Amino acid sequence: AQSVTQPDARVTVSEGASLQLRCKYSSSGTPYLFWYVQYPRQGLQLLLKYYSGDPVVQGVNGFEAEFSKSNSSFHLRKASVHWSDSAVYFCVLSGFMLSGSFNKLTFGAGTRLAVCP
Amino acid sequence: EAAVTQSPRSKVAVTGGKVTLSCHQTNNHDYMYWYRQDTGHGLRLIHYSYVADSTEKGDIPDGYKASRPSQENFSLILELASLSQTAVYFCASSDATDREMGENTLYFGAGTRLSVL
């Protein structure tokens, strides 16, 4: 079974500060990992994704994430946040079911980011 | 223009009534999905479809039916709505080739907020 844990339900930071949102995953196979963002009253949008190669992947709007196999983590970072980054961020794991027939997505519970002026 | 469009954006239904949520995509994607989002939880898969006139059960299909009359359209049907089905529902689509390669990037609609009273 695969799982995703986002330990922080809510994070508050000041505008201009750096940000790290944590994600821990459990997967029996090689994982695809994603970060999605949900702005108020909108659907989820892809920020970035990782499968292999450089463990640091770049996404949109200055976001990046670092994959760590040893720590089973895929933390999201941004050097300087803006008020418009206020949203809910989901860490998502992609993997195959035991039958190998379906590429199952497992969502974390999400972290609500509030950026204060 | 939005590539995945959901209707209605919000709905109030009575317990025991029938509810139909609609989704239309212009991505030319084979795969379409219905997810449910509850406060404090990640998205959970209700039904999905990889071809017209065929649907598959996801992780929480009980109490829901799905219909895929064409590649572009995918509906979620609650025959007898219950209080426990109050949630936000998201439709999404993905490309078959991406999915089979494991990437499975999803493109989401803006969601339907359903309140069952």
Chai-1 contact restraints between the chains, C-beta under 6 A:
chainA,res_idxA,chainB,res_idxB,connection_type,confidence,min_distance_angstrom,max_distance_angstrom,comment,restraint_id
A,Y32,B,G102,contact,1.0,0.0,6.0,A-B,restraint_1
A,Q42,B,A110,contact,1.0,0.0,6.0,A-B,restraint_2
A,G43,B,F90,contact,1.0,0.0,6.0,A-B,restraint_3
A,G43,B,F108,contact,1.0,0.0,6.0,A-B,restraint_4
A,G43,B,G109,contact,1.0,0.0,6.0,A-B,restraint_5
A,G43,B,A110,contact,1.0,0.0,6.0,A-B,restraint_6
A,G43,B,G111,contact,1.0,0.0,6.0,A-B,restraint_7
A,L44,B,F108,contact,1.0,0.0,6.0,A-B,restraint_8
A,L46,B,T105,contact,1.0,0.0,6.0,A-B,restraint_9
A,S94,B,N104,contact,1.0,0.0,6.0,A-B,restraint_10
A,N103,B,R99,contact,1.0,0.0,6.0,A-B,restraint_11
A,N103,B,N104,contact,1.0,0.0,6.0,A-B,restraint_12
A,F107,B,G42,contact,1.0,0.0,6.0,A-B,restraint_13
A,F107,B,L43,contact,1.0,0.0,6.0,A-B,restraint_14
A,G108,B,G42,contact,1.0,0.0,6.0,A-B,restraint_15
A,A109,B,H41,contact,1.0,0.0,6.0,A-B,restraint_16
A,A109,B,G42,contact,1.0,0.0,6.0,A-B,restraint_17
